[in-house]
Amino acid sequence: MIYTISKTILDVHKYAFTGVLVKPFRIWKLQYSERAVDVNTKVAKDVILYKYDNPKFYKYLNIFAICQFGFWNYLSVFALQTLRDAPVSPSENAAWWEKINLGENKYRNTLSVLAFTIGWGILTVSWMFTLRTVRYLVLHKGGEKATIVTYGPFGKNRMFTLDLNNINCKGSRQTTSSTLPLKVKGHYLHYMVDSRGEFRNPSLFDHTVGLKRWISMGIEM
């Protein structure tokens, strides 16, 4: 009965207004409401909502990061211990680079700190990218909690379970072209759901983990 009345109201609006966008907008709202009602989020057992299985990429990424970390730290120590103070010629005809004494304290220390920072920066960014990439999303029995499984720097998975009210999805599965950001209460930065992964149960994802919620900022890593 309610559906019939709503459909009649939609038909009246369709002919009462001349705007082209009135009909598509109102019909879409009705269809969306019907789909939301039909989805049962109170699942009887644990359900995998999302899966992104690409361990080789993250293995090679972390090998690269560790190699870069070692190289830049070696360069840092080399610059600090090997460069010697060698006075340069003050001739006006010398090129600009010939006037730089790399063994001078300000240059030697700057090069050492810069190389050290680059090495740690590459390692930190690579590890944070790995730890924030979602490998699995699991909705638990009852539909109140979910487990987020991410990749780890040394091949082991990292996982934690939390209430759905503590997850804020800042995008739409249908419109994203690269990654879908998830904000988790109590954690810095966002977790990334790669669009190349497989949504095992798209409708259930959209009405559980994929909802936009208002949550407070967190402090955990």
C-alpha positions as CSV (number, residue, x, y, z in Angstrom):
1,M,0.0,0.0,0.0
2,I,2.8,2.4,1.0
3,Y,4.7,1.5,-2.2
4,T,1.6,2.2,-4.4
5,I,1.0,5.6,-2.8
6,S,4.7,6.5,-3.2
7,K,4.6,5.5,-6.9
8,T,1.5,7.6,-7.5
9,I,3.2,10.6,-5.9
10,L,6.2,10.1,-8.1
11,D,3.9,10.1,-11.2
12,V,2.2,13.3,-10.1
13,H,5.6,15.0,-9.6
14,K,6.7,13.8,-13.0
15,Y,3.9,15.6,-14.8
16,A,3.7,18.6,-12.4
17,F,7.3,19.7,-12.9
18,T,9.0,20.5,-16.1
19,G,12.6,19.8,-14.9
20,V,14.3,16.9,-16.6
21,L,16.2,15.9,-13.5
22,V,13.1,15.5,-11.3
23,K,12.1,12.0,-12.5
24,P,15.5,10.3,-12.5
25,F,16.4,11.7,-9.1
26,R,13.2,10.6,-7.4
27,I,13.1,7.1,-9.0
28,W,16.7,6.5,-8.0
29,K,16.0,7.4,-4.4
30,L,13.1,4.9,-4.4
31,Q,15.2,2.1,-5.9
32,Y,18.0,2.7,-3.5
33,S,15.7,2.4,-0.5
34,E,14.3,-0.9,-1.8
35,R,17.8,-2.4,-2.1
36,A,18.8,-1.2,1.3
37,V,15.8,-2.9,2.9
38,D,16.4,-6.2,1.0
39,V,20.0,-6.5,2.3
40,N,20.3,-8.6,5.5
41,T,23.4,-7.5,7.4
42,K,22.8,-9.9,10.3
43,V,24.8,-12.7,8.7
44,A,24.6,-16.2,10.2
45,K,28.4,-16.8,9.8
46,D,31.6,-15.0,9.0
47,V,31.6,-13.6,5.5
48,I,34.6,-12.4,3.4
49,L,33.5,-9.0,2.0
50,Y,36.7,-8.2,0.1
51,K,39.9,-9.9,-1.0
52,Y,43.1,-8.4,-2.5
53,D,45.7,-11.1,-2.8
54,N,49.0,-9.7,-4.2
55,P,51.8,-10.7,-1.9
56,K,54.6,-10.7,-4.5
57,F,54.3,-7.0,-5.1
58,Y,54.6,-6.2,-1.4
59,K,57.4,-8.6,-0.9
60,Y,59.4,-7.0,-3.7
61,L,58.5,-3.5,-2.4
62,N,59.9,-4.2,1.0
63,I,63.0,-5.8,-0.4
64,F,63.5,-2.7,-2.4
65,A,62.9,-0.5,0.6
66,I,65.4,-2.5,2.8
67,C,68.1,-2.3,0.0
68,Q,67.6,1.5,-0.3
69,F,67.7,1.9,3.4
70,G,71.1,0.1,3.5
71,F,72.5,2.0,0.6
72,W,71.6,5.5,1.9
73,N,72.8,4.7,5.4
74,Y,76.1,3.4,4.0
75,L,76.3,6.6,2.0
76,S,75.6,8.7,5.1
77,V,78.4,7.0,7.1
78,F,80.7,7.2,4.1
79,A,80.2,10.9,3.7
80,L,80.7,11.5,7.4
81,Q,83.9,9.5,7.8
82,T,85.6,9.7,4.4
83,L,85.2,13.3,3.2
84,R,88.2,15.4,4.2
85,D,88.6,19.1,4.5
86,A,90.6,20.0,1.4
87,P,90.9,23.8,0.7
88,V,90.0,24.8,-2.8
89,S,91.6,27.3,-5.1
90,P,89.9,30.8,-4.8
91,S,90.7,31.5,-8.5
92,E,88.0,33.5,-10.2
93,N,88.3,31.4,-13.4
94,A,87.4,28.2,-11.5
95,A,83.9,26.7,-12.1
96,W,81.4,27.0,-9.3
97,W,81.6,23.4,-8.3
98,E,85.3,23.6,-8.1
99,K,84.9,26.2,-5.3
100,I,82.9,23.8,-3.1
101,N,84.9,22.0,-0.4
102,L,82.7,18.9,0.4
103,G,85.0,18.1,3.3
104,E,84.0,21.3,5.1
105,N,81.9,20.6,8.1
106,K,78.7,22.2,6.9
107,Y,78.7,20.3,3.6
108,R,79.9,17.0,5.1
109,N,77.3,17.0,7.9
110,T,74.5,18.1,5.5
111,L,75.3,15.3,3.0
112,S,75.4,12.8,5.8
113,V,72.1,13.9,7.4
114,L,70.4,14.1,4.0
115,A,71.4,10.6,3.0
116,F,70.3,9.2,6.4
117,T,66.9,11.0,6.1
118,I,66.3,9.6,2.5
119,G,67.0,6.1,3.6
120,W,64.7,6.2,6.6
121,G,62.1,8.0,4.5
122,I,62.0,5.3,1.8
123,L,61.7,2.6,4.4
124,T,59.0,4.4,6.4
125,V,56.8,5.2,3.4
126,S,57.1,1.6,2.0
127,W,56.2,0.0,5.4
128,M,53.3,2.4,6.0
129,F,52.0,1.8,2.5
130,T,52.2,-2.0,3.1
131,L,50.6,-1.8,6.6
132,R,47.7,0.4,5.3
133,T,46.8,-1.8,2.3
134,V,43.8,-4.0,3.1
135,R,44.2,-7.7,2.1
136,Y,40.9,-9.0,3.5
137,L,37.7,-7.6,5.0
138,V,35.7,-10.1,7.0
139,L,32.2,-9.4,8.4
140,H,31.6,-11.4,11.6
141,K,28.5,-13.4,12.6
142,G,25.7,-11.0,13.6
143,G,26.9,-8.1,11.4
144,E,28.2,-5.9,14.3
145,K,32.0,-6.4,13.9
146,A,34.5,-6.6,11.1
147,T,38.1,-7.8,10.9
148,I,40.6,-5.8,8.8
149,V,43.5,-7.8,7.5
150,T,46.5,-6.0,6.0
151,Y,49.9,-6.9,4.6
152,G,53.0,-6.9,6.8
153,P,56.5,-5.8,6.0
154,F,57.9,-9.3,6.5
155,G,55.2,-11.3,4.8
156,K,53.0,-11.9,7.9
157,N,49.5,-10.6,8.0
158,R,48.4,-7.9,10.5
159,M,44.8,-8.0,11.6
160,F,42.4,-6.4,14.1
161,T,38.7,-6.6,14.9
162,L,36.5,-3.7,15.7
163,D,32.8,-2.5,15.6
164,L,31.4,-1.3,12.4
165,N,30.6,2.0,14.0
166,N,34.3,2.7,14.2
167,I,34.8,2.4,10.4
168,N,34.2,5.4,8.1
169,C,34.3,4.7,4.4
170,K,35.2,8.0,2.6
171,G,34.2,6.9,-0.9
172,S,31.9,4.8,-3.0
173,R,32.8,1.4,-4.4
174,Q,30.9,2.2,-7.6
175,T,32.8,5.4,-8.3
176,T,36.3,4.8,-7.1
177,S,39.0,4.2,-9.8
178,S,42.0,3.4,-7.7
179,T,41.6,3.0,-3.9
180,L,38.8,3.3,-1.5
181,P,39.9,5.0,1.8
182,L,38.7,3.7,5.1
183,K,39.1,5.8,8.3
184,V,39.4,3.7,11.4
185,K,38.8,5.2,14.8
186,G,42.0,5.1,16.9
187,H,44.4,4.9,13.9
188,Y,46.5,7.5,12.1
189,L,46.1,7.7,8.3
190,H,43.6,5.8,6.2
191,Y,43.4,2.1,5.2
192,M,43.3,1.6,1.5
193,V,40.9,-0.8,-0.3
194,D,42.4,-1.3,-3.8
195,S,39.9,-1.3,-6.6
196,R,41.8,-4.1,-8.3
197,G,40.7,-6.5,-5.5
198,E,37.7,-8.7,-5.5
199,F,34.5,-7.6,-3.7
200,R,33.1,-11.0,-2.7
201,N,29.8,-9.7,-1.6
202,P,29.3,-6.1,-3.0
203,S,25.8,-5.4,-1.6
204,L,26.8,-6.5,1.9
205,F,30.0,-4.4,1.7
206,D,28.0,-1.3,0.7
207,H,25.7,-1.6,3.7
208,T,28.3,-2.5,6.4
209,V,31.9,-1.5,6.0
210,G,31.2,0.7,2.9
211,L,29.0,3.2,4.8
212,K,30.0,6.7,5.6
213,R,30.0,7.3,9.4
214,W,31.1,10.1,11.7
215,I,33.9,9.0,14.0
216,S,36.5,10.8,16.1
217,M,40.2,11.0,15.2
218,G,42.6,8.4,16.7
219,I,46.1,8.1,17.9
220,E,47.2,4.5,17.2
221,M,49.4,3.3,14.4
